[in-house]
Amino acid sequence: MPEALQFTATTVDGKPFDAKALAGKPAVLWFWAPWCPTCRGQAAETAKVAADYEGKANVVGVAGPDKNAAMRDFVADTGTGPFPHLSDEAGEVWQRFEITEQSHYVILDKTGATVYEGVLPGGKGLADSPRMRWKFI
């Protein structure tokens, strides 16, 4: 099992999450915060990527640093509920991936290796990124 996928968490709706379930397919980890306007701007495109690549790749939101109630509200308000979101109030997953700013993407290939890490322009970039398109096909 790749080191990147050796963690557990709880989703914003209180369900257990084991990252090992992501193994074998590319994964997008979207680190966001409920109060972040850039994150809100990227929500629709991130949800579109999750829908377009359903069954081919995993998309997981990693929410923090804030309270779970605010995280649940963000998911409901942005329509991003079809894919899982982790409640990372303590910042443990953020620390694991060394994330220091919100709306940050970490893209893992099917072996769990990081193929992209960084910030994308608000509301743009994820679906059309050439770095990602070939990893999902």
N, C-alpha and C positions, 0 to 999 in steps of 0.2 A: 504494500500500500504506500503510495507517495506520501512523503512527509507533509506536504501542503494540505492533504485531506485527512489528517489525523487529529481531528477536533470534534467536539460536540457542542451544541448550543440549544437554545430554546427559541422557537419562533415567536413573533409578536402576538400570535393567537394562542400561545402557551403549549404548543406541541414540541416534543423532543425532536432534535435534528442531529443526524450523524453525517458528517461530511464524507464519510466513506461511500455513501450512496451516490456521490457524484463521480466516482471512479468509472473509467471506461468511456466517458464522453467529455468533450470540451465543456468548460464552465466559465461563466461570467460572474464574478463577485462584484457587486455594485455597493460601495461603501457610501452611505448617505446619512444625512441628519434631517429631522423633521422641520427644522427652522431654516433650512438652506434653500434660497431661491434658485440656485443653479440646479440643485437636486430636483426640485419641483419641475424645472424646465426640461430635465432629462427623463422624467418619469414616463411620459408617453412613448418616447422612442425606445426606452429600455423594455417597456411592456410589449412593444411591437416586436422587438428582437426575440423576447421570450416566446411569444406566440408563433412567430415565423419559424423558429428553430426548435419548437416543441418536439421531443422525441429524438432530436439530433444533438442537442446541447442543453446544458442546465444553466439557468439564470437564477441567482440568489441575491437578494438584497441583504445588506448587513447594516442595520440601523444603529446609530449611536451618535454622539453621546447625548442622551436625553432620557426621559422617562418613557416607559412602555406605552402609556396612554397616548402620548403625543405621536409615537411611532404608529400605533394602530390608526389614529386619525389621519396621518399622512397617507398610509396605504389606502384607506377608504376614499379620501379626497382625490387621490391621483389615479384611481382605478388600476393600481398595480397588484391587486390581490390575487390574480391568477398564478403568480409565482411566489415561492416562499421568501419571507423576510425574517432575518434573525434579529432578536432583541439583544443588542450588545451594550446594555446599560453600563457595565463595568469596563467596557473597552477591551476585553480579552482577545476577541478575534481581530480587532483593529491592531492591537499590539503584535499579535502573531504575524500579521502581514506588514507590519511597520508602517501603517497608514497614519499620516499626520494631518490630513486635510480631507474634508468631505467633498463629495462627488468625485470619487476616485474609483477607477476600474482596475481589477486584476483579472486577466484572462489566462485561463489554464488550458493546455491542450489535453487530449484524452489520457495522457500518461501522468498528468498532474504537474507538468512543467509550466512555469510562467512564460507566456509568449508575449504578453503586453502588460504594462503597469503604468498607470498615469491618469491624468485629468483629460477629459475631452470637453470641447466647447459646449456650453449650456444648450441643451435641446438639439444638438447636432453631433454627428460623428460616429456614434456607435454602430448604427445599421450599415453605414457606408464605408466603414474603416476597412481598407484592404488588408490590414494586419489581422483582421478577424474573419473576414468572409471566407478565406481559404481554410481556416481552421474548423469551420462548421460543416463543410461539405463532405 
